[in-house]
């Protein structure tokens, strides 16, 4: 019996440069197919401000109500 538990997470990371190698490395890891089982990745986006992030989170919170 496995004692692994699944968890859903939201990460917000800011980089001043979209070409920053750290940003590209993180994106490659997070979006890699081996990270997701049973298609659990439901949303990923590049946003330009905290306000955009908050708006997207709010949309996701209420998406099930539609």
C-alpha positions as CSV (number, residue, x, y, z in Angstrom):
1,X,0.0,0.0,0.0
2,X,1.3,3.4,-1.0
3,X,1.3,6.3,1.5
4,X,1.6,8.9,-1.2
5,X,-1.1,11.6,-1.1
6,X,-2.1,13.9,-4.0
7,X,-2.3,17.7,-3.6
8,X,-3.4,20.6,-5.8
9,X,-1.2,23.7,-5.7
10,X,-1.1,27.2,-7.1
11,X,2.3,28.8,-7.5
12,X,2.9,32.4,-8.6
13,X,6.5,33.2,-9.5
14,X,7.7,36.6,-10.8
15,X,10.6,37.2,-13.1
16,X,11.5,40.5,-14.6
17,X,12.5,38.9,-17.9
18,X,10.5,36.3,-19.8
19,X,13.8,35.0,-21.2
20,X,15.3,34.4,-17.8
21,X,16.8,30.9,-17.9
22,X,15.4,30.2,-14.4
23,X,11.8,30.9,-15.7
24,X,12.3,28.7,-18.7
25,X,13.7,25.9,-16.5
26,X,10.7,26.1,-14.1
27,X,8.2,26.2,-17.0
28,X,9.8,23.1,-18.6
29,X,9.6,21.2,-15.3
30,X,6.0,22.2,-14.4
31,X,4.6,21.7,-17.9
32,X,6.4,18.3,-18.4
33,X,4.0,15.5,-19.0
34,X,5.7,13.3,-16.5
35,X,4.5,15.7,-13.8
36,X,0.9,15.0,-14.4
37,X,-1.1,11.8,-14.0
38,X,-4.6,11.4,-15.3
39,X,-4.4,14.9,-16.9
40,X,-4.5,16.7,-13.6
41,X,-3.1,20.0,-15.0
42,X,-6.1,22.1,-15.4
43,X,-4.7,25.6,-15.8
44,X,-1.4,27.3,-16.6
45,X,-0.9,30.9,-17.7
46,X,1.6,33.7,-18.1
47,X,0.2,36.8,-16.5
48,X,1.6,40.3,-16.4
49,X,0.4,41.5,-13.0
50,X,-0.8,40.5,-9.6
51,X,-4.2,41.9,-10.6
52,X,-4.4,39.6,-13.6
53,X,-3.4,36.7,-11.3
54,X,-6.2,37.5,-8.8
55,X,-8.7,37.8,-11.6
56,X,-7.8,34.4,-13.0
57,X,-8.0,32.8,-9.5
58,X,-11.4,34.3,-9.1
59,X,-12.6,32.9,-12.4
60,X,-11.3,29.5,-11.5
61,X,-13.0,29.6,-8.1
62,X,-16.4,30.2,-9.7
63,X,-16.0,28.1,-12.8
64,X,-17.8,25.2,-11.2
65,X,-20.8,27.4,-10.6
66,X,-21.4,27.9,-14.3
